[in-house]
Amino acid sequence: MSLTAWTRRIAALPTIQSAYASVREGSAEWQTICLEARPMLLAGKYLESPCKMLVVAANYDRALQWQAKLEICGIPHGDILILPSGNSGLFEDAAPEHIALSDRLGALRLLASGQPCIVIATPQAALERTLPLDVLQDALFEIRKGDIVDGDDLLRRLVRLGYEPAEPVRHPGQYSRRGGILDLYPTGRDLPVRLEFFGDEVESLRLFDPNTQRSVGQIEALSLAPSRET
């Protein structure tokens, strides 16, 4: 029996269902549950009734462990996001890394969308100030295959969201336009996307490898969020 099946089986036990009921009533404190059992119980709750959840881990390494254990218990990879810190160290001059900032904005985008998800954060990352919810929601927009999109208007919107031109596109928050092709690396995604236009119509959206610049798959829609929090 797979671990996912075990998770669902344990979640169906009467005692566990009673614990889940107390969560729904907003009065549960699972302080006495051993650390090893917590990911399975949380996964069971999520598989039973998907909703937005926040896990606060002691540090980034523990957050990665939570992510791995939740995936083993059957939570889809795309439903689990780590919310890293967006601040550099107190005495560091360097700006936050591209990937960390992208992951943070990707987690905020999913939270603002209202979709079920599990966000894992450290205390520092969870307590940092960020965009107000209404501002973030107003900035979100989606591009779908077959949409009619004015290319110049799209570029202006990307600039307002903090995206920067680069050739070639290699990091989140960058874009490049060549005729009827727009390469775009959205924040919160593992791979950049190549939009191919026929006139003003979005003819295709292809994921591509930023190192080889070769297509690796197609998607039907792309959700875009700001590339920075300020």
Secondary structure, DSSP 8 states (H G I E B T S, - for coil): --HHHHHHHHHTSHHHHHHHHHHHTT----TTS-GGGHHHHHHHHHHHS--EEEEE-SSHHHHHHHHHHHHHTT--GGGEEEE---S--TT--S---HHHHHHHHHHHHHHHHT--EEEEE-HHHHHS----HHHHHHH-EEEETT-B--HHHHHHHHHHTT-EE-SS--STTEEEEETTEEEE--TT-SS-EEEEEETTEEEEEEEE-TTT--EEEEESEEEE--SS--
